């Protein structure tokens, strides 16, 4: 039955890809296409992707569904608003806090091409996911999550990590609130300030400790109490106006609980919870920028503002298309992909310098390069456009071929994480370390997945060392 569903879904995705390819060729030859038609197709393909995945997995908290929803929120939401006329066309093009010019608008060609690129990324994500699902879905029938467990994940050490991490995290929040109050939001990203070493060292312990405890598969009551404390601690970050760390941790927590305890959530609860998160996130944004009062908005406006404010990542893709000659070629695309590793190397070797001292000619990442092009002064004071896996894949070749290959591999990788890796030794731990960065990919570099994997391996080696040390002490007693 499942294999038949997979075959049918692959056939549908292939037919749709063929039709879209004919439209895309016509668009490239003519330079014209009806914008709302391609936006409607994008929206339908997204809905089909989510619904077909649910029919396959019977779980609204499936890893791929969460990834699709976040991709919609960060990359697809503005075409949705424009399609249904929920925001003025001017606002649809609004550059927000990194304006290049008050009178700048993307060309019609760029607007249409954005949607074609998003459609290709969705279709090949689906195809990669379906092929991976066909390969791995039977594993859960003869393996359990206990196969991922190891004695190196000592529960006492896990709670120690959690407590140390909680303290460091709260201190970080207090420091950030003070900095924001005195210097403003962008000061945190200007490179002129770094957290104290001990806070940076123990900050991740909260998340790591939580994972270590849950991997021991404690009783449901203990897991739910701990998860509540965990998300409340991460919720304190909202007081700074920064929402990303809270939301990716929240979704990682939901997926982990669903995976460990076969926790299935009804759709109406997800919708209600989604509206609650939306209200929380938009309220934080409105407070952070103080650009609107609650007296000015009704619920539809509030919803539209939330979706619009989250969808800024699509603008990056628009700029890259609009100024393709300046940003897109295989050499530059490769530099964008390895930028996080270059940054890590410079940090570890003490060569990383504040933005105000950086040489624009030595910059690797597309976010910084684009920000310097748009507004160099804003870049040096901490402004930034962010990145996206779609932008980086497109920038490799400037068209849909390499983008499609990259999206296919990413779709396959997502199902590998959730259907294969979690059943291997240490696999669930590695997956959970990677997960926040996977969820953040619509607004981040794809290379951060590699960085997180390396980080997970280093942690595992550290836990093995601690375990052997403790075992040796017990033997010597």
N, C-alpha and C positions, 0 to 999 in steps of 0.2 A: 504493500500500500504506500509506504513512504517513498520507496524507489520510484513508483509510478508518479507520485506527486512531484518528485524532483525532476523526472524526465519531462513532465508537462510544463513545469516552471521554466526549465531550461529552453524548451521549445518556444514558449511565449516570449521569453527574454531575447532569444535569437531572432524571432520574427520582428519584434519591436526594434531591435538594433538595426536590422536590414532596412526597415521603413525610415527610421531616423537617419540612417546613412544616406539614403536617397535624398531626403530633405536637406541634409547638410551639404551634399554636393551641389544641389540646386542653389542653396544659399551662397556658397563660395563662388559659384559661377555668375550668379546674378547680383550678389551683394545686397540682397533684400529678402526679407521674410516677415510675415505677420507676427509681431512680438507676442501678442496675447495668445495666439495659437500655440506657440512653442512653450509659453509659460503654463498653459493648461495641460500640455503633454507632460511637462516636468512634474506638475502637481499630481496628475493621475499615476504616473510611474512611481512616484514616491509612495502614494497610498497603496498601490499594488504591492510594492516591495515589503511594506510593513505587514499588510494583511496576509500575503502569501507566506511570509516567514512565520507568522503566528499559527497559521493552519498547519504548517510543517512541525513546529516545535510545541504548540499548545501552551506557550508561556509568553506573556507580555513583557516579562523581564529577561527575555533572551538577550544575550550579549549583543547580537547583531541588531536587534530592534532598538536597544538603547543607543547604539552607535548611529543608526539611521535617524532617530529622533534628534539627537544632538547635531548631526550633520544638517538636518532640516532647519533647526533653530539658528545655527551659525552661518549657513551658506545658502539655504533655499528660501528663507522666510520672506525676504524682500520681493522676489518675484511673486510669491503668494499674495502679499499685500497689494502689489500693483495689479495683479490679475483680478482681484475682487474690489479694486478701487477703495481700499480701506485707508490708504494714505495718499495724499496729493502726490502727483508725479514729481513735483519739485522735491518733496521730502524723500521720495524713493532714491533720488540722486544725491541727497545731502551728504556732504563729506564729514559732518560732525566735527570732532575736536581736532582733526588733522586736515583742515581745509587747505586746498591748494589755491583756490580762487572762489570767491562768492558766486562768480558767474560760470563756473566750470560744470559741464555736463558730459556724460559719456555719449559717444555717437550712437546712432541707431544700430549700426553694424556691431559695435561692441556689446550693446545690450542684448542683441539676439545671440551673439556668439557665447556670451556668458551662460545662457540657458542651454545651448547645445553642449557645452563642456560639462555642465552639471548633470545633464541627462546621460552622457556617455559614462561619467564617473559612477552614477547610480547603476546603470545597466551592467557594467563590468564588475562592480562590487557584488551585485546579485549573482552573476555567473560564477565568479570565484567562490562565493559563499556556497552556492548550490553544489558545485563540484567537490568542494571540501566536505560538505555535509554528507554527500553520497559516500565519500571515502571513509569518514570517521563515525557516522551516527551509531553504528552497531557496537562501538567500544563500551559504552555504558551498560550494555547488556551482560558483559562478563567481567567488568572491572568496577570497583567502587572507589570513592574518594579516599578511603583508608590507604589505598595504594600510593597516594601522594604523601602520606604522613611519614615522618621520620622522628626518631628520638631526639634529634638535634633541636627540635622545636620545643624546648623545655618550657612548660607552662609557667613556672615560677619566674624564669628569666623574662618570659613574655610580659607578665604583669609588671615586673620591674621596668622594662622598656616603656610600657604604657604609662606608668606613673611619672617617670622621668620626662617622657615626651609631652605629657599633659602640662607639666610645669613649664617646660621650655616654650611650648606653644602659647600658653597664656601670657608669658613674659614678652614673647614676640608681638602678640596682639597689642599689649600695653605700649610697647616701644613704637609700633606703627601708628597707633592712635595719637601719640604725642608728636611724632614727626609730621603726620598729616595736619595736625592742628597748627603747628608752627611753620611748616614749610610748604604744605600743599601736596597733592596727590602725585604729581610727576617727579617730585624729589626722590621718591623711592626707586625710580627707574633711571635716574640720571647717572648712576655709577659713583656718586659722591658719598654714598653711605653704605656700609655693610654692617650686618648684625654682628654682635659679639660672637667670638668663636664658639663658646660653649652653647649658645643658643642655636647657632647654625648646626652644631654637631648633634644636638639632642632633639632638634625640631622634628625630624622625620621619625623619631622613636614612637611617637603617638600612633602613627599609621602602621608602622612595622609591628609594634606591640599588639595592636588590635588584630592584625592578620595572624600573628603567631598564636594568639589565644584561640581565635576562631578555627584555625587549622586543627587544633586539638579536638574539635567538634564537641564543645561543652553542651550541657543540657540547654534546651531551647530558652528556658527562663533566664539562665545566666547570659546566654548569647544576646537576648533581646535587651536586658538591662545594660549590658556592656555597650551594645550598639547605640542605645539611647544616650548614654554618657558620651560616647565617641562623637556622635553627630552634634550634640550640644556644644562640645568643646570646639569642634570645627565651625559651628554656627557663630561662635564669638568673633570669628574673622569678619563676619558681616558688619560688625561695628566699625570696621575700617573702610567700608564701602567696596571692598574687594570680594567678589562672589565666586570666582572660578574655583579656588581651592575647596570651598565648601561644597559646591555642586558636584564636582568630579568625585570627591570622597563620598558624598551621599549616594550617588549612583553605583559606585563600587561596592558600598555597603549593601545596597539593595540586591545587587547581583549575587554577592557572596551568600547572603541569607537565603536567597532563592535557591542557589545551587546546593548549599549544605543541607537545608531542611525541606527541600522540595516545596518551597513556599510559592504558591501560585496566587496572584492578586487579580481580582476582578477588574474588568476594564473601567467600570464606573468609578472605582476607587482610585485608579490611576489618573483618570480625568480630573476628579476632585482634588487629588494630591497635586496634580500638575498646575491647576489653577491656584492652589495655595502657594506653591513655589513661585509661580509667576508673580503673584501679588507681592510676595516677600522680596523677590529679586528686583522688581521694578521700583518698589518703595525705597530700597537701598540706593538704587541708581538716582532716583529723584532727590533723595536727601544729599547724596554725594555731590551732585552738580547743581542742586538748588535751582533748576531751570523751569520748574512748573509747580503750581500748587494743586492740591487735590480738588479745590473748588472749580477748577477749569476742565475737569475730565469726567466723562461717564465711563461705564464699564467697557464699552466697545473701544473708546479712545485709549483707555488704560491698556487693554489687550494689544491694540495696534502699536502703542508706544513701546510696550515690552518687546514685541516681536521685531519692531523696527530697530530698537536699540541693540538687540542681540545680533542682528544680521549684518554687522559692519564688515565682516570678513569677506563678503562678496565684493566689496569695493576694491579690495586688494587685487582680486582676479580682474576686475574691470580696468584698473590702472595698468596691469601687466599686459592686457590685450591692447588697450588704447596706445600704450607706448612700447609696443612689442620689440621694436628695433633696439631699444635701450636695455631691455631686461631679459630677453629670451634668446638663448642659444645653448647648445649642449654643454659647453665649457662653463658658462655661468650657472646653468642648472645643476651641474655637478657640484660647483662651489656652494650653492644654496643647500644641497643635501648634506654636505659634510660640515656645514657651519657649526652645528652644535658640538661636534667633536673637536673642531679647531678651538672653540670657546673653552671647552673643558681642558684642553691641553694648555692654553694660555693661562687659565686660572691655576692649574696645578703647578705650573712652572713660574708663577708669579709675574707673568708678562701682561696680564689683563690690566687695561688702563681705563679710567673713567671716560665717559663719552666725550667730555670736553677736550680730552687730550688725544682722541683717536684720529687716525688718518683715514679719510673716506676711501682712499685707494686700496686700503688693506682690508676692507670690510667684506665678509663672506656672505652673511645672511641677507636674504631678500628683504626682510622687514626693515633693517637699518638702511639698506641701499635705497629702498623706496621712500622712506621717511626723509632722507637727506635730499632726494630729488623733489619731494613735495614741499618740505619746510625744514630747512637745515637748522634753523634756530630752535624749532620745536624739538628736533631730534636731540640736540645738545642739552636741552633742559629736561629730557626724560620722556618725551612723546614717542609714540610708536604705533605702527599699523598692525603689528602681529603678522602671522603667516597662516598657511593652511596646507594640508597635504595635497589638496586639489591644485592650488597655485603652484606648488613645487613640482608636481608631476607634469603639469602643463608647461612650465618653464623649461623643462628638459628639451622639448622639441618644438614648442609653439603650436602644436596641433594635438589631435585626439589619439594618435596611435600609441605613443609612449604613455600618455595619460591612461588609456584603456588597459595597457599591460600592468601599470602600477596599481590601478584600482582592482584589477583581477587578483593580483598577488595579495593585496590588502584584505580583500574579501575572504580569500582562502586562509590567510593568517588568522583572521578573527575566529573562524570556525575551528581552526587548529588549536587555538588557545582554549576554547570553551568545550570542545568535544574530544580532544586528544591529550594536550599537554597537562590538563588538570588531573589526569589519571596516572601520570608518571611520577616517579619519585621526585619530590620537591616541586612538582609542576604547578600545584595550586598556589604555592607561595610565589613562584616566579610570575604566574599570571596576574596575581593581585598586585605585585609590584609594578607591572607594566600597565595595568588597567587605567589608572588616572591619566597617563599620557596618551593612551589609546582614545579615551573619551575626549581629550583635549585636542586631538589631531585636526578637527575642522578649523582650529584657530592656532595651530602650532606646526612645527616642523616634523616631518615624518621620521627624521633621524633620531628623535628623542626616544623612540621605541628601542633602538639599539643601545642608547645610553642607559636606559632603565634595565635592560636585560643584563648588561655588564654589572650594573649596580646590584642586581639580584644575585648574580653569581658570587660577587665579592661578599655579600651578606651571608650566603650559604657557607662559603669557606670559613668565614668568621665564626658562625654557629658550630660548624664541625670542630674547629679549634677549641672553642669553649667547652663543647661536650666532651672531647677527649681529655681536656685538662681536668674537668670535674670527675670524670671516670677514673683518671689516674690517681687523683686525691683519695677517692673512695677505696681504691685497691690498696693504697699505701697505709690506710688506717688499720 
